[in-house]
């Protein structure tokens, strides 16, 4: 039997008192509670599907079978190529799971009432948090890291990539080359995983490529690096990653507790 979520569970996850949770969910206006705390409590209430009484069961019960996708505006042709590949694959996987994919304008950040979940692909932390603050539907980070435990995050498995690269070239005997992430936490994670990293954004950056060993895993780089005899392409399975995204969507929509919200694929 599943453990029933209690108000104490909400308080523990939010790092506040039981009384504060009670004040927030009962919309008490006679208590001084910051907007940030209110948002945090309500996001966790939504994630865990906590319902204080039977009448609250109407919360988030109507599914639209639509998923929203936010991406950053890119001028780099290489990054736009990766975005298009992501959209193409995600659209295919969405159809498989019976969902419609809606591409959102990143200049218009409003509360979305017509979707079951929101995906943020390769976005800054600030942008993700603005989306999370506006919405109570699940918001899932794809290829960006968010230092908040109750948000699902799906990223490439860089540690597995390093293991395979070490096997091919020898331990740390190469440079990992990748498109510059918009997310600073992910960028730091990559730098901490590999001994040497070269971030690229535009075609001009490839003029600096030398005869050293290079490892890469992004499709947009393959045509540019394929002729380099000292390069090794270790592609990730984008379909598997998008399947994992929909697994997280299912967990989040159905409020199924999961101990690990950061998934590396």
Residue frames as qw, qx, qy, qz and C-alpha x, y, z in Angstrom:
[[0.000, 0.889, 0.459, 0.000, 0.00, 0.00, 0.00],
 [0.385, 0.543, -0.035, 0.745, 1.32, 3.45, -0.95],
 [0.340, -0.363, -0.474, 0.727, 2.22, 5.70, 1.95],
 [0.050, 0.880, 0.447, 0.155, -0.28, 8.52, 2.28],
 [0.371, 0.360, -0.106, 0.850, 1.32, 11.93, 1.94],
 [0.356, -0.743, -0.498, 0.270, 0.80, 14.06, 5.03],
 [0.048, 0.981, 0.019, 0.186, 1.20, 17.73, 5.79],
 [0.597, -0.689, 0.340, 0.231, 4.38, 16.83, 7.69],
 [0.746, 0.136, 0.450, 0.472, 5.88, 15.39, 4.48],
 [0.328, 0.835, 0.232, 0.375, 5.16, 18.67, 2.69],
 [0.312, -0.941, 0.130, -0.028, 6.72, 20.68, 5.51],
 [0.745, -0.404, 0.399, 0.350, 9.84, 18.50, 5.54],
 [0.657, 0.384, 0.410, 0.504, 10.37, 18.80, 1.77],
 [0.162, 0.884, 0.180, 0.400, 9.81, 22.55, 1.82],
 [0.519, 0.081, -0.407, 0.748, 11.95, 23.11, 4.90],
 [0.250, -0.423, 0.071, -0.868, 9.20, 24.98, 6.75],
 [0.258, -0.031, 0.775, -0.577, 6.94, 24.32, 9.71],
 [0.059, 0.404, 0.906, 0.112, 3.70, 22.34, 9.54],
 [0.067, 0.722, 0.434, -0.534, 1.87, 25.53, 10.53],
 [0.045, 0.524, -0.348, -0.776, 3.35, 27.40, 7.55],
 [0.006, -0.065, -0.885, -0.460, 2.17, 24.70, 5.15],
 [0.026, 0.583, 0.791, -0.186, -1.29, 24.87, 6.68],
 [0.051, 0.696, 0.143, -0.702, -1.40, 28.64, 6.34],
 [0.034, 0.346, -0.588, -0.731, -0.35, 28.44, 2.66],
 [0.050, -0.185, -0.913, -0.361, -2.76, 25.72, 1.53],
 [0.049, -0.675, -0.704, 0.213, -5.62, 27.39, 3.39],
 [0.247, 0.596, 0.257, 0.720, -4.74, 30.74, 1.85],
 [0.419, -0.737, -0.390, 0.359, -4.48, 32.47, 5.23],
 [0.322, 0.733, 0.068, 0.596, -4.03, 36.20, 4.68],
 [0.452, -0.870, 0.043, -0.194, -3.51, 36.99, 8.36],
 [0.811, -0.398, 0.244, 0.352, -0.02, 35.41, 8.30],
 [0.198, 0.874, -0.353, -0.269, 3.09, 37.02, 6.83],
 [0.808, -0.060, 0.530, 0.251, 4.59, 34.44, 4.46],
 [0.028, -0.558, 0.462, 0.689, 6.90, 35.34, 1.59],
 [0.750, 0.472, -0.107, -0.451, 5.82, 34.71, -1.99],
 [0.357, 0.502, -0.786, -0.050, 8.89, 32.51, -2.47],
 [0.220, -0.119, 0.893, -0.374, 7.84, 30.26, 0.43],
 [0.670, 0.324, 0.345, -0.572, 4.26, 30.09, -0.87],
 [0.653, 0.534, -0.413, -0.343, 5.48, 29.04, -4.31],
 [0.162, 0.394, -0.897, 0.114, 7.81, 26.41, -2.86],
 [0.418, 0.035, 0.768, -0.484, 5.07, 24.90, -0.70],
 [0.713, 0.432, 0.181, -0.522, 2.52, 24.82, -3.54],
 [0.508, 0.542, -0.624, -0.243, 5.03, 23.28, -5.97],
 [0.026, 0.230, -0.948, 0.217, 5.69, 20.46, -3.52],
 [0.555, 0.218, 0.552, -0.583, 1.97, 20.08, -2.78],
 [0.701, 0.516, -0.158, -0.467, 1.42, 19.69, -6.52],
 [0.339, 0.495, -0.797, -0.075, 4.36, 17.32, -7.00],
 [0.027, -0.103, 0.945, -0.308, 3.33, 14.97, -4.20],
 [0.415, -0.348, -0.630, -0.556, -0.40, 15.30, -4.93],
 [0.129, -0.190, -0.732, 0.642, -1.17, 16.21, -1.34],
 [0.308, -0.484, -0.442, -0.690, -4.87, 16.84, -0.81],
 [0.084, -0.182, 0.618, -0.760, -6.04, 18.11, 2.59],
 [0.541, 0.208, 0.592, -0.559, -9.60, 16.93, 2.01],
 [0.531, 0.279, 0.777, 0.192, -11.63, 14.98, -0.49],
 [0.372, 0.863, 0.283, -0.192, -12.97, 18.07, -2.23],
 [0.061, -0.809, 0.425, 0.402, -9.41, 19.03, -3.21],
 [0.653, -0.007, 0.710, 0.263, -9.15, 15.92, -5.37],
 [0.542, 0.783, 0.303, -0.024, -10.34, 18.07, -8.27],
 [0.115, -0.856, 0.372, 0.341, -6.87, 19.63, -8.34],
 [0.100, 0.568, -0.726, -0.375, -5.05, 18.71, -11.60],
 [0.622, 0.094, 0.767, -0.130, -7.39, 15.86, -12.57],
 [0.665, 0.685, 0.223, -0.197, -8.20, 17.00, -16.12],
 [0.569, -0.271, 0.516, 0.580, -5.47, 15.94, -18.52],
 [0.420, 0.757, -0.067, -0.496, -4.99, 17.87, -21.76],
 [0.865, 0.108, 0.384, 0.305, -2.44, 15.45, -23.28],
 [0.430, 0.842, -0.051, 0.322, -0.36, 18.45, -24.31],
 [0.724, -0.417, -0.030, 0.549, 3.25, 19.16, -23.34],
 [0.188, 0.981, -0.044, 0.002, 4.85, 22.60, -23.64],
 [0.819, -0.012, 0.039, 0.572, 8.48, 23.06, -24.68],
 [0.029, -0.990, 0.082, 0.114, 10.59, 26.13, -23.94],
 [0.807, 0.079, 0.080, 0.580, 14.01, 26.73, -25.49],
 [0.242, -0.693, 0.041, 0.678, 16.36, 29.69, -25.53],
 [0.548, 0.828, 0.018, -0.118, 16.69, 31.89, -28.62],
 [0.714, -0.312, 0.406, 0.478, 19.86, 30.84, -30.43],
 [0.366, 0.830, -0.223, -0.357, 21.85, 32.63, -33.15],
 [0.214, -0.472, 0.826, 0.222, 24.36, 29.80, -33.52],
 [0.701, 0.248, -0.451, -0.494, 23.57, 27.53, -36.47],
 [0.378, 0.172, -0.896, 0.159, 25.07, 24.60, -34.59],
 [0.154, 0.094, 0.735, -0.654, 22.89, 25.09, -31.53],
 [0.609, 0.257, 0.020, -0.750, 19.81, 25.64, -33.70],
 [0.579, 0.238, -0.729, -0.276, 20.61, 22.36, -35.43],
 [0.172, 0.008, -0.907, 0.385, 20.61, 20.58, -32.05],
 [0.377, 0.189, 0.423, -0.802, 17.32, 22.25, -31.15],
 [0.652, 0.265, -0.322, -0.633, 15.69, 21.08, -34.39],
 [0.471, 0.144, -0.871, -0.014, 16.90, 17.51, -33.83],
 [0.048, 0.073, 0.778, -0.622, 15.49, 17.64, -30.30],
 [0.524, 0.241, 0.152, -0.803, 12.11, 18.92, -31.54],
 [0.621, 0.250, -0.594, -0.447, 11.97, 16.27, -34.27],
 [0.378, 0.055, -0.905, 0.188, 12.74, 13.42, -31.87],
 [0.139, 0.126, 0.648, -0.738, 10.58, 14.76, -29.06],
 [0.579, 0.197, -0.105, -0.784, 7.63, 15.18, -31.44],
 [0.610, 0.141, -0.739, -0.251, 7.97, 11.55, -32.52],
 [0.264, -0.042, -0.863, 0.429, 8.18, 10.30, -28.93],
 [0.305, 0.117, 0.359, -0.874, 5.29, 12.57, -27.87],
 [0.661, 0.132, -0.362, -0.644, 3.08, 11.07, -30.54],
 [0.506, 0.071, -0.858, 0.048, 4.06, 7.58, -29.38],
 [0.149, -0.174, -0.763, 0.605, 2.89, 8.43, -25.85],
 [0.034, -0.684, -0.709, -0.165, -0.31, 10.12, -27.07],
 [0.220, -0.731, -0.219, 0.608, 0.74, 13.72, -26.36],
 [0.434, 0.823, 0.182, 0.319, 0.80, 16.88, -28.46],
 [0.588, -0.258, -0.071, 0.763, 3.99, 18.93, -28.32],
 [0.115, 0.951, 0.258, 0.124, 3.56, 22.71, -28.19],
 [0.584, 0.128, -0.096, 0.796, 6.56, 24.99, -28.79],
 [0.210, -0.880, -0.363, 0.223, 6.24, 28.05, -26.57],
 [0.323, 0.791, -0.062, 0.516, 7.49, 31.56, -27.28],
 [0.654, -0.240, -0.429, 0.575, 10.24, 32.18, -24.72],
 [0.097, 0.250, -0.071, 0.961, 9.46, 35.89, -24.73],
 [0.571, -0.394, -0.145, -0.705, 5.99, 35.22, -23.33],
 [0.311, 0.032, -0.878, 0.363, 6.29, 33.62, -19.90],
 [0.543, -0.289, 0.066, -0.786, 2.81, 33.20, -18.47],
 [0.511, -0.085, 0.783, -0.344, 0.94, 30.60, -16.50],
 [0.357, 0.134, -0.751, -0.539, -0.01, 27.78, -18.87],
 [0.603, -0.011, 0.514, -0.610, -3.43, 26.30, -18.22],
 [0.825, 0.367, -0.112, -0.414, -3.65, 24.10, -21.30],
 [0.566, 0.450, -0.687, 0.067, -0.77, 21.66, -20.71],
 [0.894, -0.396, -0.207, -0.043, -0.04, 18.72, -18.42],
 [0.732, -0.458, 0.105, 0.494, 3.69, 19.45, -18.09],
 [0.279, 0.945, -0.165, -0.051, 6.38, 21.86, -19.28],
 [0.877, -0.032, 0.093, 0.469, 9.84, 20.98, -20.60],
 [0.013, 0.961, -0.215, -0.172, 12.75, 23.42, -20.54],
 [0.916, 0.198, 0.096, 0.336, 15.58, 22.42, -22.90],
 [0.628, 0.129, -0.018, 0.767, 19.08, 23.86, -22.42],
 [0.100, -0.883, -0.209, -0.409, 17.85, 26.93, -20.56],
 [0.162, 0.462, -0.499, 0.715, 19.49, 29.17, -18.00],
 [0.258, -0.285, -0.809, 0.445, 18.70, 28.59, -14.33],
 [0.136, 0.256, 0.243, -0.925, 16.98, 31.98, -14.12],
 [0.464, 0.058, -0.472, -0.747, 14.72, 31.20, -17.09],
 [0.457, -0.172, -0.872, -0.045, 13.77, 27.81, -15.63],
 [0.159, -0.301, -0.675, 0.654, 12.91, 29.31, -12.26],
 [0.283, 0.180, -0.020, -0.942, 10.74, 31.97, -13.88],
 [0.547, -0.056, -0.664, -0.506, 8.78, 29.20, -15.60],
 [0.427, -0.205, -0.842, 0.260, 8.56, 27.23, -12.35],
 [0.013, -0.218, -0.463, 0.859, 7.35, 30.27, -10.41],
 [0.404, 0.112, -0.198, -0.886, 4.54, 30.91, -12.91],
 [0.712, 0.015, -0.536, -0.454, 3.21, 27.37, -13.08],
 [0.607, -0.355, 0.588, -0.399, 2.00, 24.57, -10.83],
 [0.959, 0.253, -0.056, -0.114, 2.06, 21.86, -13.50],
 [0.822, -0.324, 0.264, 0.387, 5.28, 19.78, -13.48],
 [0.338, 0.894, -0.281, -0.085, 8.28, 21.59, -15.01],
 [0.927, -0.143, 0.244, 0.248, 11.09, 19.30, -16.17],
 [0.015, -0.841, 0.425, 0.334, 14.63, 20.33, -17.05],
 [0.925, 0.279, 0.203, 0.161, 16.19, 18.70, -20.12],
 [0.699, 0.314, -0.036, 0.641, 19.94, 19.13, -20.62],
 [0.005, -0.666, 0.239, -0.707, 20.12, 21.67, -17.83],
 [0.510, -0.209, -0.727, 0.409, 20.77, 21.20, -14.13],
 [0.341, -0.689, -0.088, -0.634, 18.61, 22.79, -11.44],
 [0.290, 0.174, -0.759, 0.557, 19.84, 22.77, -7.87],
 [0.548, -0.157, 0.286, -0.770, 16.35, 22.20, -6.48],
 [0.174, -0.149, 0.973, -0.029, 15.54, 18.58, -5.58],
 [0.510, 0.370, 0.677, -0.380, 11.84, 18.42, -6.38],
 [0.551, 0.655, -0.179, -0.486, 12.26, 19.25, -10.10],
 [0.898, 0.112, 0.385, 0.183, 12.91, 16.34, -12.47],
 [0.104, 0.816, -0.432, -0.371, 16.06, 16.78, -14.57],
 [0.919, 0.194, 0.321, 0.125, 17.18, 14.66, -17.53],
 [0.073, 0.859, -0.430, -0.269, 20.73, 15.06, -18.86],
 [0.776, 0.432, -0.458, 0.025, 23.24, 13.15, -20.93],
 [0.873, -0.468, 0.049, 0.129, 25.32, 10.71, -18.92],
 [0.282, 0.870, -0.385, 0.121, 28.69, 12.49, -19.01],
 [0.486, -0.561, 0.663, -0.095, 30.32, 10.07, -16.60],
 [0.849, 0.184, 0.494, 0.035, 29.47, 7.15, -18.90],
 [0.573, 0.814, -0.046, 0.081, 30.74, 9.21, -21.84],
 [0.084, -0.827, 0.548, -0.095, 34.04, 9.78, -20.02],
 [0.730, -0.257, 0.631, -0.040, 34.33, 6.08, -19.25],
 [0.816, 0.455, 0.341, 0.100, 33.94, 5.21, -22.94],
 [0.349, 0.905, -0.210, 0.121, 36.31, 8.01, -24.00],
 [0.383, -0.697, 0.604, -0.054, 38.95, 6.82, -21.51],
 [0.829, 0.014, 0.558, 0.039, 38.61, 3.33, -22.95],
 [0.703, 0.677, 0.173, 0.132, 39.16, 4.65, -26.51],
 [0.361, 0.831, -0.233, 0.354, 42.01, 7.14, -26.00],
 [0.576, -0.001, -0.548, 0.607, 43.34, 6.30, -22.54],
 [0.325, -0.734, -0.504, 0.319, 42.48, 8.06, -19.30],
 [0.075, -0.897, -0.107, 0.422, 42.13, 11.82, -19.91],
 [0.449, -0.233, 0.516, 0.692, 44.23, 11.60, -23.10],
 [0.170, 0.509, 0.637, 0.553, 41.80, 13.75, -25.08],
 [0.115, 0.091, 0.175, -0.974, 39.74, 16.95, -25.12],
 [0.193, 0.555, 0.804, -0.091, 35.97, 16.79, -24.78],
 [0.007, 0.026, -0.259, -0.965, 34.40, 19.18, -27.28],
 [0.045, 0.579, 0.813, -0.042, 30.77, 20.28, -27.05],
 [0.007, -0.669, -0.314, -0.673, 28.37, 23.11, -27.76],
 [0.083, 0.176, -0.482, 0.854, 28.37, 25.72, -25.01],
 [0.227, -0.561, -0.795, 0.043, 25.45, 25.06, -22.64],
 [0.147, -0.684, -0.116, -0.705, 23.24, 27.96, -21.59],
 [0.745, -0.627, -0.155, -0.164, 23.02, 26.42, -18.13],
 [0.093, 0.765, -0.550, 0.321, 26.01, 27.34, -15.93],
 [0.697, -0.388, 0.541, -0.267, 25.47, 24.44, -13.51],
 [0.944, 0.267, 0.194, 0.022, 25.65, 21.96, -16.40],
 [0.496, 0.776, -0.304, 0.242, 28.70, 23.73, -17.78],
 [0.257, -0.685, 0.602, -0.321, 30.45, 23.39, -14.41],
 [0.877, -0.124, 0.427, -0.182, 29.41, 19.73, -14.16],
 [0.851, 0.513, -0.033, 0.113, 30.98, 19.03, -17.57],
 [0.251, 0.791, -0.450, 0.330, 34.20, 20.83, -16.61],
 [0.495, -0.536, 0.596, -0.335, 34.38, 18.80, -13.39],
 [0.944, 0.085, 0.287, -0.137, 33.86, 15.54, -15.27],
 [0.829, 0.456, 0.027, 0.323, 36.53, 15.92, -17.98],
 [0.623, -0.390, 0.018, 0.677, 40.14, 16.98, -17.50],
 [0.107, -0.290, 0.274, 0.911, 40.00, 19.29, -20.52],
 [0.363, 0.649, 0.662, -0.098, 36.95, 20.71, -22.27],
 [0.117, -0.089, 0.324, 0.935, 36.56, 22.91, -25.32],
 [0.323, 0.634, 0.592, -0.378, 33.22, 24.67, -25.66],
 [0.173, 0.029, 0.527, 0.831, 32.24, 25.77, -29.17],
 [0.323, 0.569, 0.472, -0.591, 29.35, 27.83, -30.46],
 [0.536, 0.752, -0.043, -0.381, 30.05, 28.91, -34.04],
 [0.904, 0.385, 0.018, 0.186, 31.92, 27.58, -37.06],
 [0.262, 0.831, -0.358, 0.336, 34.80, 29.99, -36.43],
 [0.614, -0.622, 0.439, -0.208, 35.57, 28.16, -33.20],
 [0.968, 0.064, 0.226, 0.088, 36.71, 25.15, -35.23],
 [0.510, 0.774, -0.277, 0.254, 39.65, 27.09, -36.64],
 [0.253, -0.715, 0.565, -0.324, 41.30, 26.46, -33.28],
 [0.973, -0.102, 0.167, -0.122, 41.03, 22.67, -33.60],
 [0.006, -0.711, 0.693, 0.119, 44.50, 21.09, -33.52],
 [0.640, 0.235, -0.713, -0.165, 45.82, 17.55, -34.01],
 [0.217, -0.251, 0.782, -0.527, 45.04, 16.57, -30.45],
 [0.144, -0.266, -0.949, -0.095, 42.57, 13.81, -29.57],
 [0.364, -0.082, 0.102, -0.922, 38.95, 14.95, -29.39],
 [0.014, -0.319, -0.945, 0.070, 35.80, 13.27, -28.09],
 [0.331, 0.035, 0.008, -0.943, 32.29, 14.55, -28.82],
 [0.172, 0.260, 0.941, -0.129, 28.73, 13.24, -28.58],
 [0.351, 0.605, 0.308, -0.645, 26.50, 15.85, -30.27],
 [0.658, 0.461, 0.560, 0.202, 25.11, 15.23, -33.74],
 [0.260, 0.961, 0.063, -0.070, 25.65, 18.86, -34.84],
 [0.237, -0.794, 0.511, 0.229, 29.41, 18.42, -34.44],
 [0.816, -0.020, 0.559, 0.148, 29.72, 15.19, -36.39],
 [0.666, 0.692, 0.201, 0.193, 29.90, 16.63, -39.91],
 [0.087, 0.946, -0.272, 0.155, 32.56, 19.09, -38.80],
 [0.413, -0.652, 0.630, -0.089, 34.67, 16.59, -36.87],
 [0.956, 0.111, 0.245, -0.120, 34.17, 13.36, -38.82],
 [0.736, 0.612, -0.202, 0.207, 37.20, 13.91, -41.06],
 [0.137, -0.779, 0.535, -0.297, 39.49, 14.50, -38.10],
 [0.732, 0.151, -0.663, 0.043, 41.48, 11.28, -37.67],
 [0.265, 0.126, -0.711, 0.639, 42.07, 12.05, -34.01],
 [0.464, -0.166, 0.196, -0.848, 38.40, 12.47, -33.12],
 [0.114, -0.150, -0.981, 0.050, 35.97, 9.96, -31.64],
 [0.475, -0.229, -0.157, -0.835, 32.21, 10.34, -31.94],
 [0.113, -0.153, -0.937, 0.292, 30.33, 8.66, -29.07],
 [0.336, -0.326, -0.295, -0.833, 26.67, 9.52, -29.77],
 [0.267, 0.068, 0.750, -0.601, 24.00, 9.34, -27.12],
 [0.008, -0.386, -0.872, -0.300, 20.63, 7.75, -27.87],
 [0.178, -0.091, 0.060, -0.978, 18.30, 10.74, -28.14],
 [0.619, -0.281, -0.516, -0.522, 15.21, 8.53, -28.38],
 [0.625, -0.276, -0.664, 0.304, 16.15, 6.82, -25.10],
 [0.183, -0.054, -0.343, 0.920, 16.67, 10.21, -23.49],
 [0.388, -0.158, -0.173, -0.892, 13.24, 11.42, -24.64],
 [0.671, -0.291, -0.659, -0.175, 11.70, 8.16, -23.39],
 [0.463, -0.220, -0.586, 0.627, 13.23, 8.94, -20.01],
 [0.098, -0.084, 0.064, -0.990, 11.76, 12.45, -20.20],
 [0.594, -0.255, -0.387, -0.657, 8.29, 10.95, -20.66],
 [0.635, -0.253, -0.694, 0.226, 8.91, 8.54, -17.81],
 [0.234, -0.130, -0.417, 0.868, 9.59, 11.57, -15.62],
 [0.336, -0.162, -0.198, -0.907, 6.51, 13.32, -17.00],
 [0.662, -0.306, -0.620, -0.291, 4.41, 10.30, -16.03],
 [0.521, -0.241, -0.621, 0.534, 5.91, 10.24, -12.53],
 [0.072, -0.048, -0.211, 0.974, 5.33, 13.97, -12.09],
 [0.434, -0.208, -0.349, -0.804, 1.80, 14.11, -13.52],
 [0.741, -0.326, -0.543, -0.225, 0.67, 11.11, -11.49],
 [0.351, -0.738, 0.364, -0.446, 2.55, 12.28, -8.38],
 [0.967, -0.092, -0.216, 0.098, 4.47, 9.03, -8.08],
 [0.412, -0.847, 0.323, 0.093, 7.28, 9.53, -5.54],
 [0.861, 0.377, -0.161, 0.301, 10.76, 8.97, -6.93],
 [0.653, -0.637, -0.004, 0.410, 13.88, 9.22, -4.81],
 [0.469, -0.259, 0.359, 0.765, 16.13, 10.38, -7.68],
 [0.379, 0.823, 0.302, -0.297, 14.87, 13.37, -9.64],
 [0.141, 0.776, -0.475, -0.391, 18.12, 13.88, -11.57],
 [0.904, 0.171, 0.392, 0.019, 18.36, 11.31, -14.36],
 [0.013, -0.667, 0.580, 0.467, 21.47, 10.80, -16.52],
 [0.859, 0.334, 0.371, -0.118, 20.89, 8.96, -19.80]]
